Amino acid sequence: MQAKTGQQQTNAVPQFNNASVHDPSVIKVKDTYYVFGSHLAAAKTTDFMNWTQISSGVQDGNPLIPNVTTELAETLEWAQSDTLWAPDVIQLPDGRFYMYYNACKGDSPLSAMGVAVADDIEGPYKDLGIMLKSGMWGQPSEDGTIYDATIHPNVVDPHVFFDKNDELWMVYGSYSGGIYILKMNPKTGFPYPDQGYGKKLLGANHSRIEGPYMLYSPDTDYYYLFLSYGGLDASGGYNIRVVRSQAPDGPFEDAAGHEMTSVGGPDGTFFDDEAIAPYGVKLMGNVEFGNVEGETPGRGTAYVSPGHNSAYFDEVGGQYYLIFHTRFPGRGESHEIRVHQMFMNEDGWPVVAPHRYSGEEIGAYDKAELIGDYKFIRHGKDITAQVKKSTLIHLAEDGTISGSESGRWSFTGDNQVEITLGDSEFRGVFLRQWDGGTSRNVIVFSALSASGEAVWGSHVAVTEQQ
């Protein structure tokens, strides 16, 4: 990982304009990033910090699909729904923009997925038709067999992407029979024929796994499949996970080497979170960094049910970004977009910066500036509505860790960290970030264990002011 100079060192307050897009899926067009999400919502930004809302609401007059209630009437009728769920937009070789839309009844996998096309990223999009259906109880499904929701997918949450060989794929699915992948025709935007629902990657028996998103890393030559476990609402314990493979259609493994194809609830179960919680690298869940005595009072990183992410790799700058929606403590079901930077650790797994992206670049640090008290978070592997609040640890000059955790730490290269807590070793990076809860730039760390557990640390800001 190459260190960069010139990262933000002053305490100039970064500016943010927030927007609300549930299940944000990102695409870059020229110098602008767009996210498209559920309920036909969309927003745009040039810096991942200041967002402009473009649209929201499945009603006629929405600029994306101005006559949506008639244009997508067949989809809404099949799904017995008046709204649309998480879409994805991609630009295909003909230069046009293809929106993969979907609707679902909600309390069952009665769903339809189709594609609409536009000459401009902001629309208007015209329907090309439905490509997949699910939930046809007692009737033949897309693969010719009678539909069975414990093994067949719910046809929602698409992500369409090109692999490193410029072949087109679509990964999709939510709960029900799991996550599936299809080969797509880049000339038509539709799946190649005779694939049925495609190839199953993981999940079964209504396991709470959804929101798949694929990102290829040229740095590691892996495909990273991001997933959301749990329920999306404030009490659902939504959390972001990732697995990886050297092929876009798997097999995928987690950091502990678990092969994910068989991961799913046992036969006869429904929403069995305990069966799936040990599997997949958990990058982040419910979290709250508190304030300690002497710090400027305020609320920094404090998330409830963060999830349904997309991800972006900037080939020019070599930077990785995680884009997701989140709820917040004490704010019910209201939600906003958040973007955090990611870094690949020495084991080739992404670690997520603890605070939202504010333009920072990773740098070369001196050991002396890393020593001190940190607010510390263990994300664990559980699926829980509990908000995990920070505790205090101390990184000492002699390499010991004390406080709420005991162990050792070491610093190598420009910014690499290795932390040992009990039998677990965590590898990741140090970074300097803006902490909105203390209104200071602070040193942070993010690291991941071999079992797929993430830890975060944010330097206590009292020492930063001395």
C-alpha positions as CSV (number, residue, x, y, z in Angstrom):
1,M,0.0,0.0,0.0
2,Q,1.5,3.3,-1.1
3,A,1.5,6.1,1.3
4,K,0.5,9.6,0.1
5,T,1.6,12.9,1.3
6,G,-0.5,16.0,1.7
7,Q,-3.3,14.4,3.7
8,Q,-5.5,16.7,5.7
9,Q,-3.6,17.7,8.9
10,T,-5.4,20.9,9.9
11,N,-8.6,21.0,11.9
12,A,-10.5,22.8,9.1
13,V,-14.1,21.5,9.4
14,P,-15.1,19.4,6.4
15,Q,-18.5,20.2,4.9
16,F,-21.2,17.6,4.3
17,N,-24.6,17.6,2.6
18,N,-26.5,14.5,3.3
19,A,-29.1,12.7,1.2
20,S,-31.5,9.8,1.8
21,V,-31.2,6.8,-0.6
22,H,-31.9,3.4,0.7
23,D,-29.7,0.6,-0.7
24,P,-27.4,2.9,-2.7
25,S,-25.8,1.4,-5.8
26,V,-23.0,3.6,-7.2
27,I,-22.0,4.4,-10.8
28,K,-19.5,7.1,-11.9
29,V,-20.3,9.1,-15.0
30,K,-17.5,11.6,-16.0
31,D,-16.7,13.4,-12.8
32,T,-19.9,12.6,-10.9
33,Y,-20.9,9.7,-8.7
34,Y,-24.5,8.7,-8.8
35,V,-26.4,6.3,-6.4
36,F,-29.7,4.7,-7.2
37,G,-31.8,3.0,-4.5
38,S,-35.1,1.7,-3.4
39,H,-38.3,3.7,-3.9
40,L,-36.9,5.2,-7.1
41,A,-34.6,7.4,-5.1
42,A,-31.3,8.7,-6.5
43,A,-28.6,11.3,-5.5
44,K,-25.3,12.5,-6.9
45,T,-22.0,13.9,-5.7
46,T,-18.5,14.8,-7.0
47,D,-16.7,14.2,-3.7
48,F,-18.6,11.5,-1.7
49,M,-19.3,14.2,0.9
50,N,-21.8,16.6,-0.5
51,W,-24.9,15.0,-2.0
52,T,-27.7,16.4,-4.1
53,Q,-31.0,14.5,-4.1
54,I,-32.3,13.8,-7.6
55,S,-35.4,11.8,-7.0
56,S,-37.5,9.9,-4.5
57,G,-40.8,8.1,-4.5
58,V,-42.6,5.7,-6.9
59,Q,-45.1,8.1,-8.4
60,D,-45.6,9.7,-11.7
61,G,-43.5,12.7,-12.1
62,N,-40.3,11.1,-10.8
63,P,-37.7,12.3,-13.3
64,L,-36.1,8.8,-13.6
65,I,-39.3,7.2,-14.9
66,P,-41.8,10.0,-15.3
67,N,-44.8,7.6,-16.0
68,V,-43.6,4.9,-13.7
69,T,-47.1,3.6,-12.6
70,T,-48.0,2.8,-16.2
71,E,-44.4,2.1,-17.5
72,L,-43.8,-0.6,-14.9
73,A,-47.5,-1.6,-14.4
74,E,-46.8,-5.3,-15.2
75,T,-44.0,-5.5,-12.6
76,L,-46.0,-3.8,-9.9
77,E,-49.0,-5.9,-10.6
78,W,-47.1,-9.2,-10.4
79,A,-45.4,-8.2,-7.1
80,Q,-48.7,-6.8,-5.7
81,S,-46.7,-3.7,-4.7
82,D,-46.8,0.0,-5.1
83,T,-43.0,0.6,-4.8
84,L,-39.7,-0.5,-6.3
85,W,-36.8,-2.1,-4.4
86,A,-33.0,-1.8,-4.8
87,P,-32.0,-1.2,-8.4
88,D,-28.7,-1.1,-10.2
89,V,-27.5,1.1,-13.1
90,I,-24.7,0.2,-15.5
91,Q,-23.5,1.7,-18.8
92,L,-23.3,-0.9,-21.5
93,P,-21.1,-0.9,-24.7
94,D,-23.9,0.9,-26.7
95,G,-23.3,3.9,-24.5
96,R,-26.8,3.8,-22.9
97,F,-27.6,3.4,-19.3
98,Y,-29.5,0.2,-18.1
99,M,-31.5,0.3,-14.9
100,Y,-32.2,-3.1,-13.4
101,Y,-35.3,-2.5,-11.4
102,N,-37.4,-4.9,-9.2
103,A,-40.5,-5.0,-7.1
104,C,-41.4,-7.4,-4.3
105,K,-44.6,-8.1,-2.3
106,G,-42.4,-7.8,0.8
107,D,-43.8,-10.6,3.0
108,S,-43.1,-13.2,0.4
109,P,-40.7,-13.6,-2.6
110,L,-43.4,-12.7,-5.1
111,S,-41.1,-10.5,-7.2
112,A,-40.3,-9.4,-10.7
113,M,-37.1,-8.0,-12.1
114,G,-36.7,-6.1,-15.4
115,V,-34.6,-3.5,-17.2
116,A,-35.2,0.0,-18.4
117,V,-32.9,2.1,-20.6
118,A,-32.0,5.8,-20.9
119,D,-29.6,7.9,-23.0
120,D,-28.8,10.0,-20.0
121,I,-27.8,8.8,-16.5
122,E,-30.6,10.9,-14.9
123,G,-33.2,9.5,-17.3
124,P,-35.9,9.3,-18.4
125,Y,-35.7,5.5,-18.5
126,K,-38.0,3.4,-20.8
127,D,-38.9,-0.1,-20.0
128,L,-37.5,-3.0,-22.0
129,G,-39.4,-5.7,-20.1
130,I,-39.3,-8.2,-17.3
131,M,-36.5,-10.7,-17.3
132,L,-37.1,-12.8,-14.1
133,K,-40.0,-13.7,-11.8
134,S,-40.2,-15.5,-8.5
135,G,-42.8,-16.5,-5.9
136,M,-45.0,-18.4,-8.3
137,W,-46.3,-20.9,-5.7
138,G,-47.2,-24.3,-7.1
139,Q,-46.2,-23.2,-10.6
140,P,-43.2,-23.9,-12.8
141,S,-40.4,-21.4,-12.1
142,E,-37.7,-19.9,-14.3
143,D,-35.7,-23.2,-14.3
144,G,-38.8,-25.3,-15.2
145,T,-39.2,-26.9,-11.7
146,I,-42.0,-26.0,-9.3
147,Y,-41.1,-22.8,-7.4
148,D,-39.7,-23.5,-3.9
149,A,-38.8,-20.4,-1.9
150,T,-36.4,-22.4,0.3
151,I,-34.1,-23.2,-2.7
152,H,-35.1,-20.8,-5.5
153,P,-34.1,-17.1,-5.2
154,N,-36.2,-14.0,-4.6
155,V,-35.4,-12.0,-7.8
156,V,-34.5,-8.7,-6.2
157,D,-31.3,-6.7,-5.3
158,P,-29.4,-7.0,-8.6
159,H,-25.9,-5.9,-9.3
160,V,-24.7,-6.0,-12.9
161,F,-20.9,-5.8,-13.5
162,F,-18.1,-6.6,-15.9
163,D,-15.4,-8.9,-14.8
164,K,-11.7,-8.5,-15.5
165,N,-12.2,-10.2,-18.9
166,D,-15.1,-7.8,-19.8
167,E,-17.7,-10.5,-19.5
168,L,-21.0,-9.3,-18.0
169,W,-22.7,-10.8,-15.0
170,M,-25.6,-10.2,-12.6
171,V,-25.5,-11.2,-9.0
172,Y,-28.8,-10.9,-7.1
173,G,-31.0,-12.3,-4.4
174,S,-32.5,-11.7,-0.9
175,Y,-33.4,-14.3,1.8
176,S,-35.4,-17.2,0.3
177,G,-33.1,-19.6,-1.6
178,G,-30.1,-17.4,-1.4
179,I,-27.8,-15.4,-3.7
180,Y,-27.5,-16.3,-7.4
181,I,-25.4,-15.2,-10.4
182,L,-26.3,-15.1,-14.1
183,K,-24.3,-14.5,-17.3
184,M,-25.6,-11.5,-19.1
185,N,-25.5,-10.4,-22.8
186,P,-23.9,-7.0,-23.0
187,K,-25.6,-6.3,-26.4
188,T,-29.1,-6.7,-25.0
189,G,-28.8,-6.2,-21.3
190,F,-30.7,-9.4,-20.7
191,P,-29.5,-12.8,-19.4
192,Y,-28.3,-15.3,-21.9
193,P,-31.0,-17.9,-22.4
194,D,-31.4,-21.3,-20.8
195,Q,-29.8,-20.5,-17.5
196,G,-32.9,-20.6,-15.3
197,Y,-32.1,-18.6,-12.2
198,G,-28.4,-19.1,-12.8
199,K,-25.8,-20.5,-10.4
200,K,-26.3,-20.4,-6.6
201,L,-23.5,-18.8,-4.6
202,L,-24.8,-19.1,-1.0
203,G,-27.8,-19.0,1.2
204,A,-31.0,-21.2,1.6
205,N,-34.1,-21.6,3.7
206,H,-34.9,-17.9,4.1
207,S,-31.5,-17.0,5.7
208,R,-31.3,-13.3,6.2
209,I,-28.7,-12.6,3.6
210,E,-29.3,-10.0,0.8
211,G,-28.0,-7.0,-1.1
212,P,-25.1,-8.7,-3.0
213,Y,-22.5,-6.4,-4.6
214,M,-19.4,-7.4,-6.5
215,L,-16.1,-5.6,-6.6
216,Y,-12.9,-6.8,-8.4
217,S,-9.6,-5.7,-7.0
218,P,-6.6,-5.5,-9.4
219,D,-4.4,-5.2,-6.3
220,T,-5.3,-8.7,-5.0
221,D,-6.9,-10.3,-8.1
222,Y,-9.9,-11.3,-6.1
223,Y,-13.6,-10.7,-6.6
224,Y,-15.1,-9.4,-3.3
225,L,-18.8,-10.2,-2.8
226,F,-20.3,-7.8,-0.3
227,L,-23.5,-8.9,1.5
228,S,-25.9,-7.7,4.2
229,Y,-26.9,-10.0,7.0
230,G,-29.9,-9.5,9.3
231,G,-32.9,-7.2,9.0
232,L,-32.8,-3.7,7.5
233,D,-34.8,-1.9,10.1
234,A,-33.5,-0.2,13.3
235,S,-34.1,-3.4,15.3
236,G,-32.9,-5.8,12.6
237,G,-29.2,-5.9,13.3
238,Y,-28.2,-5.2,9.6
239,N,-24.5,-5.6,9.1
240,I,-22.0,-5.6,6.2
241,R,-20.0,-8.7,5.3
242,V,-17.7,-9.8,2.5
243,V,-16.4,-13.0,1.0
244,R,-14.0,-13.5,-1.9
245,S,-13.2,-15.7,-4.9
246,Q,-10.8,-15.7,-7.8
247,A,-13.7,-16.2,-10.2
248,P,-16.9,-14.0,-10.4
249,D,-19.1,-17.1,-10.0
250,G,-17.2,-18.5,-7.1
251,P,-16.7,-20.6,-5.1
252,F,-16.5,-17.8,-2.4
253,E,-14.7,-18.2,0.9
254,D,-14.4,-16.1,4.1
255,A,-11.2,-15.2,5.9
256,A,-11.4,-18.4,7.9
257,G,-11.5,-20.5,4.7
258,H,-15.2,-21.4,5.0
259,E,-16.6,-22.3,1.6
260,M,-19.8,-20.3,1.4
261,T,-21.9,-22.4,-1.0
262,S,-23.4,-24.5,1.8
263,V,-24.0,-21.5,4.2
264,G,-27.6,-21.1,4.9
265,G,-30.3,-22.0,7.5
266,P,-30.9,-25.8,8.0
267,D,-33.9,-27.4,6.4
268,G,-37.1,-26.4,8.0
269,T,-35.7,-23.2,9.6
270,F,-36.8,-19.6,9.0
271,F,-34.5,-16.5,9.7
272,D,-32.0,-18.7,11.6
273,D,-29.4,-16.0,12.3
274,E,-27.3,-18.3,14.5
275,A,-26.7,-20.6,11.6
276,I,-25.2,-18.0,9.4
277,A,-23.5,-15.6,11.8
278,P,-20.2,-17.4,12.0
279,Y,-19.7,-17.2,8.2
280,G,-18.5,-14.2,6.2
281,V,-16.1,-11.4,7.2
282,K,-18.1,-8.9,9.2
283,L,-16.8,-5.5,8.3
284,M,-19.2,-3.4,10.4
285,G,-22.5,-3.4,12.3
286,N,-24.2,-1.3,15.0
287,V,-21.6,1.0,16.5
288,E,-21.2,4.1,18.6
289,F,-18.0,6.0,19.5
290,G,-18.6,7.9,22.7
291,N,-16.9,10.9,24.2
292,V,-14.4,10.9,27.0
293,E,-13.8,13.6,29.6
294,G,-12.1,16.6,28.1
295,E,-13.2,16.0,24.5
296,T,-15.5,18.3,22.6
297,P,-19.0,16.9,23.1
298,G,-20.7,15.7,19.9
299,R,-21.8,12.6,18.0
300,G,-19.4,11.1,15.6
301,T,-19.6,7.7,14.1
302,A,-22.8,6.2,15.5
303,Y,-24.7,3.8,13.2
304,V,-27.7,1.5,13.5
305,S,-28.3,-1.2,10.9
306,P,-25.7,0.0,8.3
307,G,-26.0,-2.1,5.2
308,H,-27.0,-2.8,1.6
309,N,-23.8,-1.3,0.4
310,S,-22.1,-0.8,-3.0
311,A,-18.4,-0.3,-3.4
312,Y,-16.1,1.6,-5.8
313,F,-12.5,1.4,-6.7
314,D,-10.8,4.5,-8.1
315,E,-8.2,3.2,-10.6
316,V,-6.4,6.5,-10.8
317,G,-5.9,7.1,-7.1
318,G,-6.0,3.4,-6.0
319,Q,-8.6,4.1,-3.4
320,Y,-11.5,1.9,-2.3
321,Y,-14.8,3.2,-1.1
322,L,-17.8,1.6,0.7
323,I,-21.1,3.3,0.0
324,F,-24.1,2.3,2.2
325,H,-27.2,3.5,4.0
326,T,-27.5,3.6,7.7
327,R,-29.9,4.5,10.5
328,F,-28.8,6.3,13.7
329,P,-29.3,5.9,17.4
330,G,-32.4,7.6,18.6
331,R,-33.6,8.5,15.1
332,G,-36.0,5.6,14.3
333,E,-36.1,4.5,10.7
334,S,-34.7,7.7,9.1
335,H,-31.6,6.9,7.1
336,E,-28.8,8.6,5.1
337,I,-26.0,7.7,2.7
338,R,-22.6,7.2,4.2
339,V,-19.2,6.7,2.5
340,H,-16.2,5.2,4.2
341,Q,-12.8,4.6,2.7
342,M,-11.4,1.0,2.6
343,F,-7.9,-0.4,2.5
344,M,-6.6,-3.9,1.7
345,N,-4.7,-5.4,4.6
346,E,-1.7,-7.7,4.3
347,D,-3.9,-10.7,3.9
348,G,-5.8,-9.2,1.0
349,W,-9.0,-8.4,2.9
350,P,-10.7,-5.0,3.0
351,V,-10.7,-3.0,6.2
352,V,-13.1,-0.1,6.6
353,A,-12.0,3.3,8.0
354,P,-13.9,4.0,11.3
355,H,-15.2,7.5,10.4
356,R,-16.9,8.7,7.3
357,Y,-14.8,9.8,4.3
358,S,-13.8,13.5,4.5
359,G,-11.2,13.7,1.7
360,E,-8.4,12.0,3.7
361,E,-5.5,10.1,2.2
362,I,-3.5,7.5,3.9
363,G,0.0,8.7,4.9
364,A,3.3,7.7,6.4
365,Y,3.2,8.0,10.2
366,D,5.7,8.1,13.0
367,K,5.3,5.6,15.9
368,A,5.2,8.5,18.4
369,E,2.0,9.9,17.0
370,L,0.3,6.5,17.3
371,I,0.9,6.0,21.0
372,G,-1.9,6.8,23.4
373,D,-5.5,6.2,24.4
374,Y,-8.1,4.9,21.8
375,K,-11.8,4.5,21.8
376,F,-12.1,0.9,20.8
377,I,-14.8,-1.2,19.0
378,R,-15.0,-4.9,18.5
379,H,-17.6,-5.6,15.8
380,G,-17.8,-9.4,16.6
381,K,-19.5,-11.9,14.3
382,D,-23.1,-11.8,15.8
383,I,-26.2,-10.4,14.2
384,T,-27.7,-8.2,16.9
385,A,-29.7,-5.0,17.4
386,Q,-27.3,-4.1,20.2
387,V,-25.3,-1.0,19.5
388,K,-21.7,-1.8,20.4
389,K,-20.3,1.2,22.2
390,S,-16.6,2.1,22.4
391,T,-14.4,1.2,25.4
392,L,-10.9,2.6,26.1
393,I,-7.6,1.0,25.4
394,H,-4.0,2.3,25.5
395,L,-1.3,1.6,23.0
396,A,2.0,2.0,24.8
397,E,5.4,2.7,23.4
398,D,6.7,-0.7,24.5
399,G,4.1,-2.4,22.2
400,T,1.7,-3.4,25.0
401,I,-2.1,-2.9,25.0
402,S,-3.9,-2.2,28.2
403,G,-7.4,-1.0,29.3
404,S,-10.5,-2.9,28.3
405,E,-8.3,-5.2,26.3
406,S,-4.9,-6.7,26.9
407,G,-2.4,-7.6,24.2
408,R,0.3,-6.3,22.0
409,W,0.6,-4.1,18.9
410,S,3.2,-3.4,16.3
411,F,3.7,-0.9,13.6
412,T,5.4,-1.7,10.3
413,G,6.0,0.1,7.0
414,D,4.4,3.5,6.6
415,N,1.0,2.6,8.1
416,Q,0.5,-1.1,8.8
417,V,-0.7,-2.3,12.2
418,E,-0.8,-5.8,13.7
419,I,-2.7,-6.2,17.0
420,T,-2.7,-9.4,19.1
421,L,-5.7,-9.8,21.5
422,G,-5.7,-13.3,23.2
423,D,-5.4,-15.9,20.4
424,S,-6.5,-13.5,17.7
425,E,-4.2,-11.5,15.4
426,F,-5.7,-8.5,13.6
427,R,-4.0,-6.9,10.6
428,G,-4.9,-3.5,9.1
429,V,-3.8,0.1,8.8
430,F,-3.4,3.4,10.7
431,L,-5.0,6.5,9.2
432,R,-5.6,10.1,10.1
433,Q,-9.3,11.0,9.9
434,W,-11.8,13.7,10.8
435,D,-13.8,12.7,13.9
436,G,-17.1,14.5,13.7
437,G,-17.8,13.6,17.4
438,T,-14.8,15.6,18.6
439,S,-14.3,18.0,15.7
440,R,-10.7,17.0,15.5
441,N,-8.4,15.1,13.1
442,V,-7.3,12.0,14.9
443,I,-5.3,8.8,14.3
444,V,-7.5,5.8,13.8
445,F,-6.9,2.1,13.1
446,S,-8.9,-0.6,11.4
447,A,-7.9,-4.2,11.4
448,L,-9.3,-7.7,10.7
449,S,-8.6,-11.1,12.3
450,A,-8.2,-14.4,10.5
451,S,-11.6,-15.4,11.7
452,G,-13.2,-12.4,10.0
453,E,-13.8,-10.1,13.0
454,A,-13.1,-6.3,12.6
455,V,-11.8,-3.9,15.2
456,W,-11.7,-0.2,15.1
457,G,-9.8,2.4,17.1
458,S,-10.1,6.2,17.2
459,H,-7.5,8.2,19.1
460,V,-8.9,10.1,22.1
461,A,-8.9,13.8,21.0
462,V,-7.8,15.2,24.3
463,T,-4.2,14.4,23.5
464,E,-4.6,15.8,20.1
465,Q,-5.2,19.2,21.6
466,Q,-2.1,19.3,23.7
